[in-house]
Amino acid sequence: MSLTTHVLLIRHGQSQGNAEGRFGGHTDTPLSPRGRDEGRRTAQALASEPFSAIVCSDLARAIETASPLAKLAGLELQTAEAFRERSVGVMEGLTFEEAAAQHPEHYAALLRRDFEHVLLGGESYRQTLDRASRKLDKLVEQYKGGRIAIFTHTGTICILALHIMGALDAPELKPVWIASKNCGISRFELRDDGFVRVLAINDTCHLEGL
C-alpha cells in the first residue's frame, strides 16, 4: 500500500507592496490590514486539519500569514529562505509601471516567463526552482505520510506546482503560469509510488466576504 503525503502551498496575505502594486521579491514588506485578516481567515479554515509541519518563507509577509495557523495547530513555525519569492533584483520595490519604463528588457523577460533569464541583481526562474524544490523534496521525505503547509509567494508557488506535476521535466519548456491570489491554497497528494493528485489550485473560498 502506498504512502501519501499531503502538501498545501499557500500564498501570503496581501502585503503593503501588493496593495501599492509594487514588486516584492526579497523585499521584507509586512502585511496590510487586509492581509492580516486574510491570514486569520486562512488559519480558521485549516485549523481542523492535522498538520505534521508548518513552514514558511523567512520574509515578514509569509511569517505573519503563517503564524496564526501555527498557533492554532500548536506547532513551531519553521522558516526557510529557500521558499522566498523570486528575487527581481533592480525591480524590487518599483511599481509595475516604473519597472517597465526603467528596465524594459528585464520586465519583458519576466512577462514572457523566460525560465532561464537572470534578472539584473536577481534570479532566474530556474534558480528559484533549484532552491525551492530542493527544500520541498526534503520536507516531503522528512514528513512522509504527513500533511505539510507551506506559506510562500505567488512565483514560488507556480514553480513548485509545476515541479510537483512534472511539467518542468520537458526538454523544452512552454511559458506556463499558475496564478495564486493572496492566501490562495493549492493542494497536492504525493504518493510514494510517484502518483500525484492535484486537489485544488488557488482555492480562495475561505476568503468570501472579505
N, C-alpha and C positions, 0 to 999 in steps of 0.2 A: 504493500500500500504506500502510495507516495505521500510525502510530507509537504504541506502547503504553508508558505509564508505570505502574510498579508502586508502589503506596502501601501501607505497613503502618502501622496505628495500633496502638500497644502501650501498655497501661496500665502505670503504675509498679508495682513490687512493694509488698507490704504495708508501710505506714508505721506509725509508732508510733501515730498518730492512728487509723488503721484498726483496729489491734489493740485500741484502747481504745473504739471505737465513737463517735469524735468527728468533727465536720465539719472537713474540711481547708481547702478553699477556697484562699486565697492564703497561708495559714499555712505557714511553711517547716519542716515536720516531716521528720525523717530516716526512713530505712527501719528497720524492725525486723530482728532477726536472720533471721527467715523471709523478709522482703522481700529481703535481700541474697542469700539462697540462690536465691530466685526469679529475681533479676536475672542471676545467674551461669548458671542453667539456661537462661534465655531466650537469653543470648548464645551458649551452646554449640549450641542448637538452630538458630540463624540464622547461625552462623559460616561455613557453606559458601556462602551466598548473596552475589552480587556487588552490594554497595551503592554507590550514587553519593553518598549523603549520609545522615548520621545526625543527627537534630535532636531536641531535647527541650525541654520546658518548663524555665524557669530556676529552678524550685523544687527543693530538695535531693533530694526523693524521686524525682523524674524523672531528675535528673542521676546519682544513684547507680545507678539501674536501667540507664540507657543506657551508662554508662561502660565496662562490661565488653565490650559488643559493639563499641563504637568502638575499643577497644584491640585486639581480635581482628581487626577489619577493617582496622586501620591507617589509620583516618580521624580527622580532627579532629572532636570533638563540638561541634556547633553548638547554642547555646541561644537560645530565643525566648520572651520574655514573653507573646507572643500565644497560646502554647499552654498557658498556665496554666489551672487549673481555674476554673470559675465562682466569683467571689467571693460568698460568702454573708453578707458583712457582719457584723452583730452576732451571728450564729450561729456564727461561726468559733471553733473550739476547744471548743464546747459538745458534750456528748453529745446524741444524738438526743432523748432524753427531756427533757433540760434545755431544748433549743431549742423543743420542742413546748409546754412549760409556760411559758416566758418570752416567746416570740414566736409565739403560735398562728396569727396571720394570715399571717405570712411562711412559717412552717413548712407550713401548709396549701397555700399557693400553690406551694410547692416540690413537695409531694407530688402535686398535680394537674397538674404540668408546665405551669403557666401561662407561656406563652412570653414575654409582654410584661411580666410583673410584675417591677419592680425591687425587690430585697430591700433592706431598710434598711441603708445603709452598704455595699451590694454592687452586684450587677449583675442584669440580666435575662438569660434565655437568648438573647434577640435580640442583646444587646450582646456576649455570649460568641461567638455565631455570627459577628458582624461582624468581630471582631478575629482569630479563629482561621481563618476561611475565607479572609480576605484573605492571610494568611501561607501557608496551604496552596496557594492558587492560584498565588502567586508561586513557590513551590518546584516545583510541577508544571511551570510554564513554564521555570524555570531548569534543571531536570534532566529535561527532556522525553526520553522513551525510556529513562530510567534506573530505578533502584529506590531508593525513599526510605523509611527507617524513622523514624517519628515517635513518640517516647515522651511520653505526655501523661497525661490524667486521665479518669476514667470519664464525667463530664458532658461534657467537651470531645470525647471520642471519640464519644459519642452524637450530639452536634450535628454533628460533621464527617461522620460516616457518613450521617446524614440529608441533609446538604448534598450529598455526593457522589452520592447516589441521586436527588437532585432532589425529595426528599419535603418540603422546606421552601419550595417554589415555589408551592404551592397558595394560593388566596386565603384559605381558612380552614384553620387547622392543627389536626389532631387531636392529643390528648395521647399521643404515642408515646414509648416509652423503650427504648433498646437498652442492655442491661446489659453491663458488662465486668468480669470478675474481675481481681484483681491479676495482672499480666503476661499477661492475655488478649490474643491477637493477632487483629486484623481485617485482612483482605487485600482489596485492590481493584486492578483493572486499568482504567486510564483511557486510552481510545484518543483520538487527536486528532480523530477524526470525531464525538466526542460519545458513543460507545458505552461503557457502564460494565459491567464484570463484577464481581460480588461473589463472591469465592472462599471467604471464611471470615469468621465473626463470633465473636469471643470464644473463639478456639481456645486451650485450655489443656492439650492432650495432652502437651506437653513438660514439664509440671509433675507428671505422675503419679509417685506415690511420695513426694512431699514431705509 
